[in-house]
Amino acid sequence: MREIQVSLITDTVEKLCIDANNHLPEDVKCAICDCRAKEDGEIAKGVLDNIIENFEIADRENVPICQDTGMACVFLEIGQDVHFV
């Protein structure tokens, strides 16, 4: 039987949640910047500029991106004979 410390799972989920809230993936950043470059509407440009500024600040200062992040639900796939300690 394999034993896994619960604290290892807790620490890993915490790190992943913090990272997900502080840093957008590069492909998402590029998509937002591409949309901004193609946008004609002044209001939409301003909104996209704010979003870009926000994720740049979040990256630089390692703070959460201003967005509705919801509630985290974690699903684990566990093999047979695993025991959490």
N, C-alpha and C positions, 0 to 999 in steps of 0.2 A: 504494500500500500504506500502511495506517495503522500507525503504530508506537505502542505503549503501553509505558510504563516499568513493569517488574515491581514496582518499589518502590511505585508508585501502587496497584496491586492489593493488595500486602501491607499497606500502611498502612490502606487502606479496610477490608479484612477484619479487621485487628486492632481498628480502631475499632468496627466492628459487633459483634464478639465481646465486647468489653468492655462495650458498651452493653447487649447482650442479657443479660449475666451480672449487671449492676448494676441494671437497671431493668425491672420488669414493665410490660407495656402496661396502660393504664388500664382497658380492658375486663376484663382478667384480675383486676386488683385489685378491681374492682367485683363481679365474680362471686364471689370469695373472701369479700368482706365481706357479700354477700347470703346466701351459704351460712351464714356465721356468725350472721347475724341470724335465720335460720330454724331453726337447729340446736337440738335439745332436749337432747341428751346432753352431760353435763358434760365427759367426756373429750374428745369431739369439739370442744366449744367451746374447751377449753384448747389443743388442737392448732391449731385455726384462729387463735386469738389469737396463738400463737407464730409462725405463718406471717405474719400481718399485721404483727406487731412486726418480724419479720425483713425484710420488703420495705420497711417504713418506714425502718429503719436503713440498709439498702442504698441507698435513694434519697437520704437525708439525708447520708450519709457517703461516697457514691460508692464503695462496696465491693461485692464479689460477694454475691449472694443465696446463702444456705446451701442448696444443693440439688445433686443429682447432675446436672451439666451435660453429661456424656458427652464425646464427641469431635466436634469440628467437621469436617464434610465440606462442601467448597465446590464448587459446580458453576457453571461459567461458560458462558453462551451467547455464542459469539464469531461475529461476522460473517465474511464472506469477506475475504481479503487483509489480515488483521491479523497483525502481527508483534510479539512481545514482546521488549523490549530490556532 
